[in-house]
Structure formats: structure tokens, C-alpha cells
């Protein structure tokens, strides 16, 4: 099936494998090199069909982040095909026995041993644990369970309370522009640090019009004690056009008239 899909998408398995390797490099999988599309051991002496646990974690994260519907299938424990005449059980036993398990994939070949990329989510935090080269199926599940337990016990996902600010605008159609964080802030921190997280916002004293939407106006710094956890740009929420010469003249004239 994998070869048929490869030939359909790229014309040949070789062309598809080239695409696989290109995509792996784009994802930062520096220690991965594919020689076939199936994942099975390649027996040729020149073959370098290799990957590592970290790279599998990167690939798993990409899958979960941009194709979350995969969890609709990876969380199924048992199902049937052929009008119920043939039963199927998920080879990932954590789906049934580990709280919050969301997937993801088991694997085995003679050279790779028993492998598992396991994912689980609790309290909005999703973790991935990868084990390769286990001698038994039970060992891979125990090892991933141990890593996930460690992650959930010792770390927490913190979403700092974000604040907006106002920056005065010179010669703009509005007197000020709203500054907001450029992106949502989610930080993985040691649970011991969770209560020490603070947010500090530094904004420009003023800015000259025109101001474009998304223009940088300052920096939001998230700290735990003296440690900087993240620095996020503060940007303009909306655009502020520059006053025309006629508008400037009218404003000056109005101020002069009111002053008299």
C-alpha cells in the first residue's frame, strides 16, 4: 500500500523517498535518512536507512500540530472490519491503560527492535515520548509511560496573563495606537517556577504616523525570578494613517481659534 501511494503521488518510490528526505530536513530531522517508503529494514550494504528518537519526536509533533484529526483514529482501542467479522485491536496499549493517551504509533523491525512514539495530553499540555530499540514490547510501553509520568509530574504549561498598552502617535488620525503581543504565549516551565512567572511590557514613548498594523512597538518579557523565559514583540493592533496637510492645518487652526 505504501509503495502504491508513493507511485501515485510521485511517479515512483524513489522519487517519493527523495521527497521524504527533503521534508525530513525541513523539519530539522538531521539524523534521518530514508531509502524506502515502508520503513522496513533495507538489506543492501550501501543503504543508510536511519533515524533517531529525537527525529521521530519532531515528526510526531508536526503530525499532531498540523493534522490533529489523526487522534480520531490513534485513540481507537478496538474496531471491526468486514461487517464486524474481523476484529482489530490497537497495538499501542497505552491508549487503553494510560490516562490522557492520544496515540501515536508503534513499530518493529528486526534491526530497529520494538519502537514507540507515545503522546498524551493532560490539563492542556501534550507530551511526546519516543523509545527505540527495546527488546520487548512491554519494555517500550514501560519506558514511554515513565517518561510521560515524569513530564506531567514535573512540568506545567503556563499561559501568562497578557496586557495591552497604548502608545501615543504623532501626526496620526488617532492620538494613540494599541500595542498587543505578536503571538500567544505558552511556556513549558518547571512546576516549581509556575508561581514565580511575571510579565513586563516595555513600549516606545511615542511613534510617528503612519503606523502599520503589526508594526513593532515594544517588547513583552516573561520572567521567572531573574530568568528570562520568553521575549515577545508588542505590535500595533490596528493601522493609524498620517494626517493630511489639510487635516494638520485644520487642527492647528482649531487649536488657535480655541486658544483665542
GIRA-V909854 format. One record per backbone hydrogen bond with DSSP energy under -0.5 kcal/mol. NH is the residue of the N-H (numbers start at 1). CO is the residue of the C=O. Records with the same first field share a line. If there is no record, write none. Layout:
NH=CO + CO
This chain:
5=1
6=2
7=3
8=4
9=5
10=6
11=7
16=12
17=13
18=14
19=15
20=16
21=17
22=18
23=19
24=20
25=21
26=22
27=23
28=25
29=24
30=28
32=29
33=50
43=41
47=44
50=33 + 48
56=52
57=53
58=54
59=55
60=56
61=57
62=58
63=59
64=60
65=61
66=62
67=63
70=67
71=68
72=69
73=70
74=70
75=71
76=73
79=88
81=86
85=82
86=81
88=79
90=77
93=91
95=92
96=93
97=93
98=94
99=97
101=98
102=119
103=119
105=117
107=115
109=113
113=109
114=134
115=107 + 113
116=131
117=105
118=116 + 129
119=103
120=127
121=100
122=125
125=122
126=124
127=120
129=118
131=116
133=112
134=114
140=136
141=137
142=138
143=139
144=140
145=141
146=142
147=143
148=144
149=145
150=146
151=147
152=148
153=149
154=150
155=151
156=189
158=156 + 187
160=158
162=160
165=179
167=177
168=205
169=175
170=207
172=169
173=241
177=167
179=165
180=235
182=233
186=184
187=158
189=156 + 187
191=154
193=190
194=190 + 191
196=193
197=194
198=223
200=221
202=219
204=217
207=168
209=170
210=240
211=240
214=236
215=212
217=234
218=234
219=202
220=232
221=200 + 219
222=230
223=198 + 221
224=227
225=196
227=224
229=222 + 227
230=222
232=220
234=218
235=180 + 233
236=215
237=178
240=211
243=171
248=244
249=245
250=246
251=247
252=248
253=249
254=250
255=251
256=252
257=253
258=254
259=255
260=256
